[in-house]
Amino acid sequence: MRLTVLGSSASYASAGQACAGYLVETGDTRVLLDCGHGVLANLARALDPLLLNAVFVTHGHIDHFADVYALQALLRYAPEGPADPMPLYAPEGLFDRMALVLSKKGAEELAAAFLAHSFAEGTGIRVGDVLVTPMRVDHGDDAFALRIEAEGSSICYTADTAPGDAAIAAAEGCDLLLAEATLPERYAGRAQHMTGREAGLLGRQSGAKQLVVTHVWPTNDRETVAREASDAYGSAAVVASEFDVFVLE
């Protein structure tokens, strides 16, 4: 299983960055986890977006789905004609809310571009040879981590979450933990997000074999985030950067 980072920034993207987006590939299966600002352009450098088998959106904050609208244009207005609708999985009601900012025609085109499915906590979704299981986390209503399993390996993508039991349960025993680390340490507890230290503690408490931290606020010093995460984890943690690749065997 291969994980490519397409966007590592929280809320808005600094120069050369994008917001939340991660490509998982295994065999003939290609799945996109979140589709924030700038993700589609980065995806196109790694893979023809038309080759995606499915898109998952973890929750209703726009830095996790803004480029769904750009992907719609790619799907509907290709020179050779509209592509087949692409499966899109999201929390219940989110796809309908995405359409509210569009005109009636735009909403119809969004619906035509995707096969929208709602997901439920703990119910696995099979996409090719990948199993994706949403697990609720603490980030307001209807926010989910995604547990991805294939070829005997597992990834937990926390999406956005506060530290706590829900995040630990989602990450338990995973081979690679892709954990958000939005906040600088001095802001710990001020929002339903984690600091680098808290992401490191999550890695240690869950028994994750490898820790990659992401969703870092653009003005945070990433070397500091890496050091704090590594110290708490008890081993070297990596701060994700755009186009980083992690291969699980």
N, C-alpha and C positions, 0 to 999 in steps of 0.2 A: 504494500500500500504506500502511496506517494502523496505527500501533502505539500502544496505550493502556496506560499503566502502571497496574496494579491493586494492586501491592504492591512496595515498594522496600526493605524492611527485612530484615536478616539474622537468622536464628535465632528471634527473637521480635519482636513488633511493639510499638513505642512508641505513645503516644496519637495517634490519627488515622492510623495506618499499618496496613499489612498485610505479610505475608511474600510470598515470590516468586509473581508472577502477572502475565502480560502478554497482552493481547488483540491479535491480528493480524487485520486485516480487509482484504479486497480483493474487489471485485465482490460476488458472492453468497457468498463464503467467509469463515468466521469460525473462527479457531483459537485455543485457549487454551494458552499455554506456561507450565506449572507451575500449581499450585493450592494454595498454602500458606494458612496461617491468615489468615482475614479476606478472602480473595480473592473468595469467592462473593458476599458482601454488596456489595463494590465492583463486581463484574461486573454485578450486577443494576441498578446505577445507570447503567451504560453500555450494557447490552444484555440482552434477555431470555435467560437462560442456555439455554433450550430451543432457541434459534437457533444454538447452537454446532454446528459440523460435526465437531469433534474436539478432544480434549484430549491434550497431550503432557506427560509427566512425565520430567524429565531424570535424576533419580537418587533413591536411596532415603533421603534425609534428610527428616524429616517436615515441616520448614518449606517443603518444595517440593510436598507432596501432602496435607497435613492436611485441606483442604477437599474432597478427593475424596469423603470420607464424607458431607459436607453435600450435595454435588452428587448423590450417590446418593439421599438422601432426597427431594430435589427431583424427581428423575426417577421415583422409584417411587411417591411418595405425593401426586402432584398431585390436586386435587379431581376433575378430569375423568378420572382413571385414569392408570395408568403410561404414561410416555412411551416412545417407541421407544428401544432401547439406544443409547448414545452411544459412538462409537469412542474408545478410549483407547490411546495408544501409550506404551510404557515399556521400559526395559531388561529383558532376559530374566529372568523369575522375580520381578520386583518386584510385579506385580499379585497374585500368589499370596501374597507376604509381607504385603501390605496386609490380606489376609483373616484372617491369623493372630490378630489382636487381637479378632476378632469371634466371636460365637457361631456355631454351625452354620447357624442360620437367617439370621443377619446376613451370613455369607459367601455364602450362596445368593443373597441379595438384592443383594449387591454384584456378583456375577457376572451377575445378571439385568439390572442397570442399565447395564452397559457391555459393549461388544464389545472385549475386551482383545486387543491385538496386541503382540508383542515387536518391538523394532527392532534393527538391526545397524549397526555403524559403516560409514559411507560409502554406505549404501543409501538412496536417496531415497524418500520417501513422498509420494504425490500426494494432496492433499485439495482437491477442487475445482480452482481455478486457482492453488493454492499448492503449491510443492514444498518439503518439509522434509527436510533431510539431517542425521542425527545424526553427530557427530564426537567421538571419545573425547578426554577431557581428563584432567588430573592432579588427581584429587580422590578417591582411593581407588578401589575396584573399581566398575566399571560406572557411571561418571559421564560425561555427554555434553553438549557444546555442541550447539546447533541452528542450522543454516544455513537461512534461509527465503528463498525466491526467488519472485517474482511480478511481473508487469507490468514486467519489465526492471530491477527493483531487488532488492537483497539486504540482509538483516539477519543478523547473527551475534549470537546470544544465548549468552554463554559459560556460563551457569549457574554452578556453583561450580567454580573451578579455581585451581591455582597458576599462576604465569607460566611460560612456556617454549615449546618448539617446538610442542607439541600445540595450545596456545591460538592461537599465531600462524598455524598452518596452517588452523585453523577460521575465523579472522577475515580471512584474506588478501583484500585488495581489496574488502571489503564496503562498501556505501553507508552503513550505520549499524551501529556496534558497540555492543551493549548489554552492558557488561562489569561483572562483579562487582568491588566494592572494599570488602571486608568489614573489613579490618584497618587500624588506625592505623599510621602509618609505623614507630613504635618496635617494633611486633610483626612486621615484615616477616620472612618465612621461618619463622615459628613454627608455621604451619599451612598446609594446602594451599588457601590463599586468596590474594587480591591486596590490596595497598594502593591508594590513589588514584594514587600515583606509578606503581606497576606497571601499573595499568590504562591510564594515559596512555602508558607505554612500549609496551604491547601495541598501542594504537591507532596509534602512530607506526610500529612495526616491521611491522605488518600492512598498512599503507597504507589504513586505514579512513578514509572520507571524513567521517564524523561520529562523535563519541564521546559516549555517554551512560553514566554509571556508576551502578550500582545495588547492591542487596544490601549496604547500608551498616549497620554495627553501630549500634544505636539511640543509643548514647551518644557516637558519633563526631561531631565538629563538621563539618557538611556544607559549610560555606564553606571550611574547611581542605582537605577532600577535593577539592572543586572546584578550588581553586587548585593543589594538588599534581598532580592529574590534568592540568590544562591546561598547566602548566609542562612536564611530561614529554611530553605529546602535541604541543606546539608550536602549539596553537590552542585556542580556547575549548572546554572540555568542560562538559557539563551533568550535574548530579547529579539523578537521577530523583526525582520526587515522585508520590504517588498522583494519578491522573487527568491526568497530563501526556500530551499527544498529540503524536506525531511523524508527519508525512506525508511519504512518499517518492514522488516523481514521476519 
